[in-house]
Each structure stands twice: as C-alpha cells, then as structure tokens.
Amino acid sequence: MRAVLGLILLTALTVAGAWWIEHLTGNISLTVAGLTVEAPISVAVLALLIFAAVLWGLYRLLHWLFSLGTALRRAGGRRAASKGEAALTATLTALAAHEAEAARAAAARARRFLGDAPHVLMLAATAATAAGQHAEAESLYETLAARKDSAFLGLRGLISHATAKGEWGRAHELASRAEAANPGTAWLRNERTTLALKHGDWQAALLLTKDRAPHAALAAAAADSETDPVKAIKLAKAAYKRDPALPAAALAYARRLREAGREKLAQDILRDAWARTPVPELAAMALSTAPDRIAALRQAEALVQGAPESAESHFLLARLNLEAGQPGEAVRHAEAAEAAGLTQRRLYALAADIAAATQDPALQARLQTLRARAPQAKPDAEWYCGHCGTRQAGWAAACGTCHSAGQIVFGGHG
C-alpha cells in the first residue's frame, strides 16, 4: 500500500513539475566569447534537469564500479576464509586419525588461505611435530615466539622440543623467557623447577621450591656451587638450620666454615651431624686435616662422641684402629659394630683385613667367629634415590634418573 501511495505521489509531482515548466514564460540568453545562445526559460530549465540527471547517473556508475572492486575483494576473502576454516578442520581430523602427513599438508593449505595467524601457526607446528619434521616445527614455534601476542605459545613449544632432545640448558633458558612473557603460570613454575633440577641450576631451583621439603638439599647444593664466599656460607648455614640431619647440609656448612678459618666450629658441625646421620663423607671431611694415622684416630674418637654406640661409629673406629696398628681395639670395635646391627659385607671384609694384620691366636679365634657369619652378610650401605630406588655414586641434590629433589639417602638398599 505504501508503495502504491508513493508511486501516486511521485507521478503527481512529476506532472506538476512538467506543467510548471511548460507554463514558464520569458527567454534566457547566454553569451560566451561573442556567441549568444537564447532559449525559452522552460527549455533551459528542462535542459538543466537533464544535465543534473546525467551527472547523477555518472556518479552512480563510478560509485558502482569502485564498490564492485571492494565487493569482489570481500567475496574473495570470504571464500579464502571458508577454505581456510575447512583446511583447519581437515588438519584437526587428520591429527585425530594419526595421519601426520595429511595433517601437515592440510595445515599448509590453511596457512595459504588464512595467513600466519597464531592459531594457524600453532596447529601447523603440531602437525609438523607429529610428522617428525622437528626442524620445521621449531621454525614455526620460533615465529610464534617472536610475536608479542603468541610468545608464550611459541616458547612452550620450543621448551617441549628442547626437553625431548635433552637440551636442559636451552630449555631452562626458554622457560625463563616464557616466565617473562606470561608470569605466574602454575604449569610453567613446575616446568621451570624440573628444568632447573635437570640443568643443575640449584639457586634457581631453590627460589622456585621455597618453603618446600627439598629446600635444605637445594640450599646445600647451591652453597657448593656458589663462588661468592659470603653468599655461599649464608646458603650453607640456611641449609643446615633447615635440616641439621641432612649430611650434605652439614658438609656444605663445615666446608665453608673451614675455608673461613673457623675449623673448631666446622668440627662441631660435623660431630653434630654424625650424631644425627653418620655417613662416610662426614668422617672423611672431619679427618681430612689429620697429619697422621694416630691423629686421625683421635679425631675420629672426638667425632663419634655424640653417638659412641652406633654401628657406624664402631665400624669407623675399627678401621682406624687397624690403620693405626692396634688390632685388638679393631677387633673389639668390629664385634661391637656387629652387635649394634651392622651385618654388611664391608664389616666382614674389614675382619679379614684385621686377621691378615695380626698373628695373635686369641684375636684370630674371635675374628674367625666373626667371619663365619660372612655368607649371610647383607649388601653394603650405599647412596640411592628414595623416590625411584636408583643407586647413586654419591649424594646429590636431585636424582639423575627421576629428578626428584631431596630424595638421595644413604643406607642398606637391595
């Protein structure tokens, strides 16, 4: 109804306009360079209207031509976006089906249609990794890492590749960059802790595991690796105060005290540690300054004062008495060590050494009785990981196999 009314109104206006123009009276003249043109006003107005209509038509034509190019570009963009989305879907489908090469080809198509948008690059890198094209994947992750809006995505991918190749130092550095790009991420904190342990960056691991169980072990390791003596003694002291029963903490603290010329306090720390957790390394350090075997025996007697009846104390004194030429005392301490529960192979091997060093029939008889129990001997105490059970060459802040911190202990194992 509105259209009909509009048409009637337009027709009426047209008729009225035509009638008005037709009834205009008078003439109009125009002189240009001596040429005079004269026409009735009605004709002039009609010509002016026709000229305006032509100009309007030209304007609309030009506008349409320019709009056509934009429309074509938009249509092409929509077609490219549609093809790109289809390629992304194909990539995801191929990855789900474990068709790595198909996923990689589909991802390449997606990049052609959609460009290097972060989500496209991430999917292409995933497909390249699945296809075993690690250099290509790392290049894509590097591209992501170079962009501010996707730096964390790229760095996480690079970290995964570095850890897969066992490049702990590079992975550790990448994790630090990732922390700067996206600080406070729980996953990244755990990853940085693991990488610091694998890389042996004990101070970084210490900062990341603050107020957690392995703090003392990490502080002790950090003290051992610190080159600044002031910082080193602070770290060692903190480790010892945190866990006085940890031999490594006592060793680190005593070592730094000795370097500072505080030998008496260092020996006090070692004696306290021996009373808590007697291990061979404590005795080795305590006796390392002894000028001869007799002096070593005397220092050992002072060392074990806090735990004189422990099996390790008797075993240490038995060995040192043998080395000092006192087989009788060596036998007494060996027997006491066994009575205190030490039935490991090292005790019976020591009994054999004592027997070879004495001709005393009474001592030989006692040693024979002791050595008769050797076939039932248990394996010697050793360092091992309390988490995964792996044997260790010595104490370490973290297990070289499972990378658990603060789990290396000394004792009977296997």
C-alpha positions as CSV (number, residue, x, y, z in Angstrom):
1,M,0.0,0.0,0.0
2,R,2.8,2.4,0.8
3,A,4.5,1.6,-2.5
4,V,1.3,2.5,-4.4
5,L,0.8,5.7,-2.5
6,G,4.5,6.6,-3.1
7,L,4.1,5.9,-6.9
8,I,0.9,8.1,-7.0
9,L,2.7,10.9,-5.1
10,L,5.8,10.7,-7.4
11,T,3.5,10.8,-10.5
12,A,1.7,13.8,-9.2
13,L,4.9,15.7,-8.5
14,T,6.2,14.8,-12.0
15,V,3.1,16.1,-13.7
16,A,3.0,19.2,-11.6
17,G,6.7,19.9,-12.3
18,A,6.1,19.3,-16.1
19,W,3.1,21.6,-16.0
20,W,5.1,24.3,-14.2
21,I,8.0,24.1,-16.6
22,E,5.7,24.3,-19.6
23,H,4.0,27.4,-18.4
24,L,7.2,29.3,-17.6
25,T,7.3,32.5,-19.7
26,G,10.2,34.5,-21.0
27,N,13.6,33.7,-22.5
28,I,17.1,33.3,-21.2
29,S,20.3,34.1,-23.1
30,L,23.9,33.2,-22.6
31,T,26.8,34.9,-24.3
32,V,30.2,33.2,-24.4
33,A,33.1,34.6,-26.5
34,G,30.8,36.5,-28.8
35,L,28.4,33.6,-29.2
36,T,24.9,34.2,-27.9
37,V,22.5,31.4,-27.2
38,E,18.9,32.3,-26.5
39,A,16.1,29.9,-25.4
40,P,12.8,29.9,-23.6
41,I,13.1,29.5,-19.8
42,S,11.1,26.3,-19.9
43,V,13.6,24.7,-22.3
44,A,16.5,26.0,-20.2
45,V,15.1,24.5,-17.0
46,L,14.4,21.2,-18.7
47,A,18.0,21.1,-20.1
48,L,19.3,21.9,-16.6
49,L,17.3,19.0,-15.2
50,I,18.5,16.6,-17.9
51,F,22.2,17.7,-17.2
52,A,21.8,17.1,-13.5
53,A,20.3,13.7,-14.2
54,V,23.2,12.8,-16.4
55,L,25.7,13.9,-13.7
56,W,23.8,11.8,-11.1
57,G,23.9,8.8,-13.4
58,L,27.7,9.2,-14.0
59,Y,28.2,9.5,-10.2
60,R,26.2,6.3,-9.5
61,L,28.1,4.5,-12.3
62,L,31.5,5.4,-10.9
63,H,30.4,4.6,-7.3
64,W,29.2,1.2,-8.5
65,L,32.5,0.5,-10.3
66,F,34.5,1.3,-7.2
67,S,32.2,-0.7,-5.0
68,L,32.4,-3.6,-7.3
69,G,36.2,-4.0,-6.7
70,T,35.7,-3.9,-2.9
71,A,32.8,-6.4,-3.1
72,L,34.9,-8.7,-5.2
73,R,37.8,-8.5,-2.7
74,R,35.4,-9.2,0.2
75,A,33.9,-12.1,-1.6
76,G,37.4,-13.5,-2.3
77,G,38.3,-13.0,1.4
78,R,35.1,-14.9,2.4
79,R,35.9,-17.7,0.0
80,A,39.5,-17.8,1.3
81,A,38.3,-17.8,4.9
82,S,35.9,-20.6,4.2
83,K,38.6,-22.7,2.5
84,G,41.0,-21.9,5.4
85,E,38.5,-23.0,8.0
86,A,37.9,-26.2,6.0
87,A,41.7,-26.8,5.9
88,L,41.9,-26.3,9.7
89,T,39.1,-28.8,10.3
90,A,40.9,-31.2,7.9
91,T,44.1,-30.7,10.0
92,L,42.4,-31.5,13.2
93,T,40.7,-34.5,11.7
94,A,44.0,-35.9,10.4
95,L,45.7,-35.3,13.7
96,A,42.9,-37.2,15.5
97,A,43.3,-40.0,13.0
98,H,47.1,-40.1,13.5
99,E,47.6,-39.2,9.8
100,A,50.5,-36.9,10.4
101,E,51.5,-36.1,6.7
102,A,47.9,-35.4,5.8
103,A,47.6,-33.1,8.8
104,R,50.8,-31.3,7.7
105,A,49.5,-30.8,4.1
106,A,46.2,-29.5,5.4
107,A,47.9,-27.1,7.8
108,A,50.0,-25.8,4.8
109,R,46.7,-25.1,3.0
110,A,45.3,-23.3,6.0
111,R,48.3,-21.0,6.0
112,R,47.8,-20.2,2.4
113,F,44.2,-19.1,2.9
114,L,44.4,-17.7,6.4
115,G,48.0,-16.5,6.7
116,D,50.2,-16.8,9.8
117,A,47.6,-16.2,12.5
118,P,48.7,-17.6,15.9
119,H,46.2,-20.5,15.9
120,V,47.1,-21.5,12.4
121,L,50.9,-21.5,13.2
122,M,50.2,-23.5,16.4
123,L,48.3,-26.1,14.5
124,A,50.9,-26.3,11.7
125,A,53.7,-26.7,14.3
126,T,51.7,-29.5,16.0
127,A,51.2,-31.3,12.7
128,A,54.9,-30.9,11.8
129,T,55.9,-32.4,15.2
130,A,53.5,-35.3,14.6
131,A,55.1,-35.9,11.2
132,G,58.6,-35.9,12.7
133,Q,59.5,-32.7,11.0
134,H,61.1,-31.2,14.1
135,A,63.2,-28.5,12.4
136,E,60.0,-27.3,10.6
137,A,58.1,-27.3,13.9
138,E,60.8,-25.4,15.7
139,S,60.8,-22.8,13.0
140,L,57.1,-22.3,13.4
141,Y,57.4,-22.1,17.1
142,E,60.2,-19.5,16.7
143,T,57.8,-17.5,14.6
144,L,55.2,-17.7,17.3
145,A,57.7,-16.8,20.0
146,A,58.8,-13.7,18.1
147,R,55.3,-12.3,18.2
148,K,54.1,-10.5,21.3
149,D,50.6,-11.9,21.2
150,S,51.7,-15.5,20.9
151,A,55.2,-15.5,22.6
152,F,54.2,-17.9,25.3
153,L,52.7,-20.4,22.9
154,G,55.9,-20.5,20.8
155,L,58.2,-20.7,23.8
156,R,56.2,-23.6,25.3
157,G,56.5,-25.5,22.0
158,L,60.3,-24.8,22.0
159,I,60.6,-26.0,25.6
160,S,58.9,-29.3,24.7
161,H,61.3,-29.8,21.8
162,A,64.4,-28.9,23.8
163,T,63.4,-31.3,26.7
164,A,62.7,-34.1,24.2
165,K,66.3,-33.7,22.9
166,G,67.7,-33.5,26.4
167,E,68.9,-29.9,25.9
168,W,68.2,-28.9,29.5
169,G,70.3,-25.7,29.4
170,R,68.4,-24.4,26.4
171,A,65.0,-25.5,27.9
172,H,65.9,-23.8,31.1
173,E,66.7,-20.5,29.3
174,L,63.5,-20.8,27.2
175,A,61.5,-21.3,30.4
176,S,62.9,-18.1,31.9
177,R,61.7,-16.3,28.7
178,A,58.3,-17.9,29.0
179,E,58.0,-16.7,32.6
180,A,58.7,-13.1,31.4
181,A,56.1,-13.5,28.7
182,N,53.4,-14.9,30.9
183,P,54.4,-14.7,34.6
184,G,52.8,-16.8,37.4
185,T,51.7,-19.8,35.4
186,A,51.4,-22.9,37.6
187,W,52.5,-25.2,34.8
188,L,55.5,-23.0,34.0
189,R,56.6,-22.9,37.6
190,N,56.6,-26.7,37.8
191,E,58.3,-26.9,34.5
192,R,61.0,-24.4,35.5
193,T,61.6,-26.3,38.7
194,T,62.1,-29.5,36.8
195,L,64.4,-27.9,34.3
196,A,66.4,-26.2,36.9
197,L,67.0,-29.5,38.6
198,K,67.9,-31.2,35.4
199,H,70.2,-28.4,34.4
200,G,71.8,-28.2,37.9
201,D,70.8,-24.6,38.5
202,W,70.4,-25.1,42.2
203,Q,69.8,-21.5,43.1
204,A,67.0,-21.1,40.6
205,A,65.5,-24.4,41.8
206,L,65.9,-23.1,45.4
207,L,63.9,-20.0,44.6
208,L,61.2,-22.0,42.8
209,T,60.8,-24.5,45.7
210,K,60.9,-22.1,48.6
211,D,59.3,-23.4,51.8
212,R,59.0,-26.9,50.3
213,A,60.6,-30.2,51.5
214,P,63.8,-30.2,49.3
215,H,64.7,-26.7,50.4
216,A,67.7,-27.8,52.5
217,A,69.1,-30.1,49.9
218,L,68.9,-27.4,47.2
219,A,70.4,-24.8,49.5
220,A,73.3,-27.2,50.3
221,A,73.9,-27.8,46.5
222,A,73.6,-24.0,45.8
223,A,76.2,-23.3,48.5
224,D,78.6,-25.8,47.0
225,S,78.2,-24.2,43.5
226,E,78.4,-20.6,44.8
227,T,81.6,-18.7,44.0
228,D,81.0,-15.8,46.4
229,P,82.1,-17.0,49.8
230,V,79.8,-14.7,51.7
231,K,76.7,-15.9,49.8
232,A,78.0,-19.5,50.0
233,I,78.2,-19.5,53.8
234,K,74.8,-17.9,54.1
235,L,73.3,-20.6,51.9
236,A,75.1,-23.4,53.7
237,K,74.0,-22.1,57.1
238,A,70.4,-21.8,55.9
239,A,70.6,-25.4,54.7
240,Y,72.0,-26.7,57.9
241,K,69.5,-24.8,60.1
242,R,66.6,-26.1,57.9
243,D,67.7,-29.7,58.2
244,P,70.6,-30.5,60.6
245,A,70.2,-34.2,59.9
246,L,71.0,-33.8,56.2
247,P,74.7,-34.7,55.8
248,A,75.1,-32.6,52.7
249,A,73.9,-29.5,54.6
250,A,76.4,-30.1,57.4
251,L,79.2,-30.8,54.9
252,A,78.5,-27.7,52.9
253,Y,78.4,-25.6,56.1
254,A,81.5,-27.1,57.6
255,R,83.4,-26.8,54.3
256,R,82.6,-23.1,54.1
257,L,83.5,-22.6,57.8
258,R,86.8,-24.3,57.2
259,E,87.5,-22.0,54.2
260,A,86.8,-19.0,56.5
261,G,89.3,-20.3,59.1
262,R,86.7,-21.4,61.6
263,E,87.9,-25.0,62.0
264,K,86.7,-25.6,65.5
265,L,83.1,-24.7,64.6
266,A,83.4,-26.8,61.4
267,Q,84.3,-29.8,63.6
268,D,81.4,-29.1,65.9
269,I,79.0,-29.1,63.0
270,L,80.4,-32.4,61.7
271,R,80.2,-34.0,65.2
272,D,76.6,-32.9,65.5
273,A,75.8,-34.2,62.0
274,W,77.5,-37.6,62.8
275,A,75.3,-38.0,65.9
276,R,72.2,-37.4,63.7
277,T,73.1,-39.2,60.5
278,P,76.5,-40.9,60.4
279,V,77.8,-41.3,56.8
280,P,81.3,-41.9,55.5
281,E,81.6,-38.4,53.9
282,L,81.3,-36.8,57.3
283,A,84.2,-38.8,58.7
284,A,86.3,-38.2,55.6
285,M,85.9,-34.4,56.0
286,A,86.4,-34.4,59.7
287,L,89.6,-36.4,59.4
288,S,91.0,-34.8,56.3
289,T,93.2,-32.4,58.3
290,A,94.8,-35.1,60.4
291,P,98.6,-35.2,59.9
292,D,98.9,-38.9,60.6
293,R,97.0,-42.1,61.4
294,I,97.2,-41.7,65.2
295,A,95.9,-38.1,64.8
296,A,93.1,-39.4,62.6
297,L,92.1,-42.0,65.2
298,R,92.0,-39.3,67.9
299,Q,89.9,-37.0,65.7
300,A,87.5,-39.9,65.0
301,E,87.1,-40.6,68.7
302,A,86.1,-37.0,69.1
303,L,83.8,-37.1,66.1
304,V,81.7,-40.1,67.4
305,Q,81.2,-38.7,70.9
306,G,77.6,-37.9,70.1
307,A,76.8,-41.4,69.1
308,P,79.5,-43.7,70.5
309,E,77.5,-46.9,70.4
310,S,76.2,-46.6,66.9
311,A,77.2,-49.3,64.4
312,E,78.8,-46.7,62.1
313,S,80.9,-45.2,64.9
314,H,82.2,-48.7,65.9
315,F,83.0,-49.5,62.2
316,L,84.9,-46.3,61.7
317,L,86.9,-46.8,64.9
318,A,87.6,-50.4,63.9
319,R,89.1,-49.4,60.6
320,L,91.1,-46.5,62.0
321,N,92.5,-48.7,64.9
322,L,93.6,-51.2,62.2
323,E,95.3,-48.5,60.2
324,A,97.0,-47.2,63.5
325,G,98.4,-50.7,64.2
326,Q,96.0,-51.6,67.1
327,P,94.3,-54.8,66.0
328,G,93.0,-55.6,69.5
329,E,90.9,-52.4,69.5
330,A,90.0,-53.0,65.9
331,V,88.5,-56.4,66.8
332,R,86.6,-55.0,69.8
333,H,85.0,-52.3,67.7
334,A,84.2,-54.7,64.8
335,E,82.4,-57.0,67.2
336,A,80.6,-54.0,68.7
337,A,79.5,-52.9,65.2
338,E,78.0,-56.3,64.5
339,A,76.3,-56.3,67.9
340,A,74.8,-52.9,67.0
341,G,73.3,-54.3,63.9
342,L,75.9,-53.8,61.2
343,T,75.9,-57.1,59.2
344,Q,77.0,-55.8,55.9
345,R,79.8,-57.2,53.6
346,R,82.1,-54.3,54.5
347,L,82.3,-55.4,58.1
348,Y,83.4,-59.0,57.2
349,A,85.8,-57.6,54.7
350,L,87.3,-55.5,57.4
351,A,87.5,-58.6,59.7
352,A,89.5,-60.3,57.0
353,D,91.9,-57.3,56.8
354,I,92.4,-57.4,60.6
355,A,93.0,-61.1,60.5
356,A,95.7,-60.6,57.9
357,A,97.4,-57.9,60.1
358,T,97.7,-59.9,63.4
359,Q,99.2,-63.3,64.5
360,D,97.5,-63.2,67.9
361,P,95.7,-66.6,68.3
362,A,93.1,-65.1,70.6
363,L,92.3,-62.4,68.1
364,Q,92.3,-64.8,65.3
365,A,89.8,-67.0,67.0
366,R,87.5,-64.1,67.6
367,L,87.8,-63.0,64.0
368,Q,87.1,-66.5,62.8
369,T,83.9,-66.5,64.7
370,L,83.0,-63.1,63.2
371,R,83.9,-64.1,59.7
372,A,81.9,-67.3,59.9
373,R,78.8,-65.2,59.5
374,A,80.1,-63.5,56.3
375,P,78.0,-65.8,53.9
376,Q,74.8,-64.3,55.4
377,A,76.1,-60.7,55.0
378,K,73.8,-58.0,53.6
379,P,74.8,-55.7,50.8
380,D,76.8,-52.7,51.8
381,A,75.1,-49.4,52.5
382,E,75.1,-47.0,49.5
383,W,73.5,-43.8,48.2
384,Y,70.2,-44.3,46.4
385,C,67.1,-42.4,45.5
386,G,64.3,-42.9,48.0
387,H,61.8,-42.0,45.3
388,C,62.7,-44.3,42.4
389,G,65.3,-46.5,44.1
390,T,68.1,-45.8,41.6
391,R,71.6,-46.3,43.0
392,Q,73.8,-43.1,43.1
393,A,77.5,-42.6,43.0
394,G,77.2,-40.2,46.0
395,W,74.9,-37.6,47.4
396,A,73.2,-35.2,45.0
397,A,70.6,-32.6,45.4
398,A,68.4,-34.3,42.9
399,C,68.2,-37.8,41.4
400,G,69.7,-38.1,38.0
401,T,67.0,-40.5,36.9
402,C,63.7,-39.2,38.2
403,H,65.0,-35.7,39.0
404,S,63.3,-35.7,42.4
405,A,64.9,-33.2,44.8
406,G,66.0,-34.0,48.3
407,Q,65.5,-37.8,47.9
408,I,69.1,-39.1,47.9
409,V,69.7,-41.1,51.1
410,F,72.4,-43.4,52.5
411,G,71.7,-46.9,53.8
412,G,71.1,-50.5,53.0
413,H,69.4,-50.9,49.6
414,G,68.8,-54.2,47.8
